[in-house]
Structures are given as structure tokens and as C-alpha cells.
Amino acid sequence: MKHAIAVFTLLIGSWFVASVPVQAAIDVYEFATPEQEAAFQELTATLRCPKCQNNNIADSNAELAKDMRQKAYEMLSEGKSKQEVIDYMIARYGNFVTYDPPLMPSTLILWLGPLCFLLIGASVLVYRSRKGVVASSQPMDEKESARLHALLNDIEKEAENPHAASGSAGESKVKK
């Protein structure tokens, strides 16, 4: 009896799931010529979705991208060129919709920003490296000089006889 109820519930559930309409996010456009279709494919691949930012309008499921695809389709169907569609999209959504914005005062930061960061980084590296050289050229007092000579002598002794324990600071002796 439990088995029959489980099968019946499974059948009802399957029927319910199968009866729910499936909505696909695929837009179907009919073109008069293959050239229009190729232009549409190229446009949707080269125009950026303002909402998704790094997706083109062909890959984006945002409503804005759907509207942009529809407008591109309508303009191409009216006989407009690819450049006219791009100009319309730029006028409506700004230079952001193109992956390669033109060089103009409003987009200058996009083009010169990376170069400025490289120059600033290189300047900081040069400044810090020269600062270290100036600081190390100060003379040592007699106490520091004596300590340096003692350390160098210890290192020379260890180099001559690496198995002997010198007992200098920083060394640890392992007892067995």
C-alpha cells in the first residue's frame, strides 16, 4: 500500500512538473538577408551591457540587454548600418557600451590611468631604493665597528672549520 501511494505521488508530481511551461531565454530574430544577421551577431557581441558591465548584450539576460538587442534588430531591419546602431547606443547609454571607447577628454582617464599607475609605482620603487642607499652610507661608531669585526671573524672561523661549534649568538646547540 505504501508503495502504491509513493508511485501515485511520483506520477502526480511528474505530471505537474511536465505541465509547467518552460521559458527559455533565447530570442529568435528573423532577418531579411544573411548580411543583416551577421551584422546583428557582430553588434550584439561588441556592445557591452551597461547593467552587467563586462558581458556583451548577446550573453546578458538583463532586461536592458534584451531591450538593446531588440533595438539593434529593429534598426538593422529598417536598413540602418552597424555604425548608426553603435552611434545610437552611445548617444543613449554613453561610451561605456563599447569595449573600445574613443580617446576624448571624458575618457582620458580610461586610457591614461594604467600608465599613471605604472609611473607612480616606478617612482615609489626608485625613491625607496635610493632612500635605503643614503641611510646605509652613515659611518658606524666604534662599538658597532667592533661588533661587526667580531661577527665577521666568527663567520670566517666557521667557514674554515664548519663542524666546530663557535658558540656565537644566534646558534643553538643540539644535545643528543
C-alpha positions as CSV (number, residue, x, y, z in Angstrom):
1,M,0.0,0.0,0.0
2,K,2.8,2.4,0.9
3,H,4.5,1.5,-2.4
4,A,1.3,2.3,-4.4
5,I,1.0,5.7,-2.6
6,A,4.6,6.6,-3.4
7,V,4.2,5.7,-7.0
8,F,0.9,7.6,-7.3
9,T,2.6,10.7,-5.6
10,L,5.5,10.4,-8.0
11,L,3.2,10.2,-11.0
12,I,1.2,13.3,-9.9
13,G,4.4,15.2,-9.2
14,S,5.8,14.3,-12.6
15,W,2.6,15.3,-14.3
16,F,2.7,18.7,-12.5
17,V,6.3,19.4,-13.4
18,A,5.8,18.4,-17.0
19,S,2.7,20.6,-17.3
20,V,4.6,23.8,-16.2
21,P,5.6,25.8,-19.2
22,V,9.3,26.2,-19.6
23,Q,10.5,29.7,-20.5
24,A,13.8,29.9,-22.4
25,A,15.9,33.0,-22.6
26,I,16.6,32.6,-26.3
27,D,15.3,35.4,-28.5
28,V,14.6,34.4,-32.1
29,Y,15.0,37.1,-34.8
30,E,14.1,36.7,-38.4
31,F,16.3,38.7,-40.9
32,A,15.7,39.6,-44.5
33,T,19.3,38.9,-45.5
34,P,22.3,36.9,-44.1
35,E,24.2,40.2,-44.1
36,Q,21.7,41.7,-41.6
37,E,22.0,38.6,-39.4
38,A,25.8,38.7,-39.5
39,A,25.7,42.5,-38.6
40,F,23.3,41.7,-35.7
41,Q,25.6,38.9,-34.4
42,E,28.6,41.2,-34.6
43,L,26.8,44.1,-32.9
44,T,25.5,42.1,-30.0
45,A,29.0,40.6,-29.5
46,T,30.7,44.0,-29.5
47,L,28.2,46.1,-27.5
48,R,28.6,45.9,-23.7
49,C,25.6,45.6,-21.3
50,P,25.5,48.7,-19.0
51,K,24.0,46.7,-16.2
52,C,26.2,43.6,-16.4
53,Q,29.3,45.7,-17.2
54,N,31.6,43.0,-18.6
55,N,29.1,41.0,-20.5
56,N,28.1,41.8,-24.1
57,I,24.5,42.1,-24.9
58,A,24.4,38.8,-26.6
59,D,25.4,36.9,-23.4
60,S,23.4,39.0,-20.9
61,N,19.9,38.1,-19.7
62,A,19.3,41.5,-18.2
63,E,16.1,43.3,-19.4
64,L,18.3,46.2,-20.5
65,A,20.4,43.9,-22.7
66,K,17.1,42.4,-24.2
67,D,15.9,46.0,-25.0
68,M,19.3,46.8,-26.6
69,R,19.1,43.6,-28.7
70,Q,15.6,44.4,-29.8
71,K,16.5,48.0,-30.7
72,A,19.6,46.7,-32.7
73,Y,17.3,44.3,-34.5
74,E,14.7,47.0,-35.3
75,M,17.3,49.4,-36.6
76,L,19.0,46.8,-38.8
77,S,15.6,45.7,-40.1
78,E,15.0,49.4,-41.0
79,G,18.2,49.3,-43.1
80,K,20.4,51.2,-40.7
81,S,24.1,50.5,-40.8
82,K,26.2,49.0,-37.9
83,Q,27.8,52.3,-37.3
84,E,24.4,54.0,-37.0
85,V,23.3,51.4,-34.4
86,I,26.5,51.9,-32.5
87,D,26.1,55.7,-32.6
88,Y,22.5,55.4,-31.3
89,M,23.6,53.1,-28.4
90,I,26.4,55.5,-27.5
91,A,24.1,58.5,-27.6
92,R,21.6,56.7,-25.4
93,Y,23.9,54.8,-23.0
94,G,27.2,56.5,-23.2
95,N,30.7,55.4,-24.3
96,F,30.6,52.6,-21.8
97,V,28.6,50.4,-24.2
98,T,31.7,50.0,-26.4
99,Y,34.6,47.9,-25.3
100,D,37.0,50.3,-27.0
101,P,35.9,53.8,-26.1
102,P,37.3,56.7,-28.2
103,L,40.1,58.9,-27.0
104,M,38.4,62.1,-25.8
105,P,38.5,64.3,-22.7
106,S,35.8,62.4,-20.9
107,T,37.5,59.0,-21.5
108,L,41.1,60.2,-21.0
109,I,41.3,58.6,-17.5
110,L,40.5,55.2,-19.1
111,W,43.4,55.5,-21.4
112,L,46.0,57.2,-19.2
113,G,45.0,55.7,-15.9
114,P,47.1,52.5,-16.2
115,L,50.1,54.4,-17.4
116,C,49.8,56.8,-14.4
117,F,49.7,53.8,-12.0
118,L,52.8,52.3,-13.6
119,L,54.7,55.6,-13.4
120,I,53.7,56.2,-9.8
121,G,54.7,52.7,-8.9
122,A,58.1,53.0,-10.6
123,S,58.7,56.4,-8.9
124,V,57.9,54.9,-5.5
125,L,60.3,52.0,-6.1
126,V,63.1,54.3,-7.2
127,Y,62.5,56.7,-4.3
128,R,62.6,53.8,-1.7
129,S,65.7,52.2,-3.2
130,R,67.6,55.5,-3.1
131,K,66.4,56.3,0.4
132,G,68.0,53.0,1.6
133,V,71.3,53.8,-0.1
134,V,71.6,57.2,1.6
135,A,70.7,55.7,5.0
136,S,73.4,53.0,4.8
137,S,76.2,55.4,3.9
138,Q,76.3,56.8,7.5
139,P,79.6,56.0,9.4
140,M,79.5,53.5,12.3
141,D,80.7,54.3,15.8
142,E,83.4,52.2,17.4
143,K,81.1,49.9,19.3
144,E,79.2,48.9,16.1
145,S,82.5,48.5,14.2
146,A,83.9,46.2,16.9
147,R,80.8,44.1,16.9
148,L,80.9,43.8,13.1
149,H,84.5,42.7,13.1
150,A,83.7,40.1,15.8
151,L,80.9,38.7,13.7
152,L,83.0,38.6,10.6
153,N,85.7,36.7,12.4
154,D,83.2,34.2,13.7
155,I,81.9,33.7,10.1
156,E,85.5,33.2,8.8
157,K,86.2,30.6,11.6
158,E,83.1,28.7,10.7
159,A,84.0,28.8,7.0
160,E,87.4,27.3,7.8
161,N,86.0,24.6,10.2
162,P,82.3,24.1,9.6
163,H,82.0,21.2,12.1
164,A,83.3,23.1,15.1
165,A,80.8,24.9,17.3
166,S,81.8,28.5,17.7
167,G,79.2,29.4,20.4
168,S,78.3,32.7,18.8
169,A,75.0,34.3,19.4
170,G,72.1,33.0,17.3
171,E,73.4,29.5,17.2
172,S,71.6,26.7,19.0
173,K,73.5,23.6,20.1
174,V,71.5,20.4,19.8
175,K,72.1,17.9,22.6
176,K,71.8,14.2,21.8
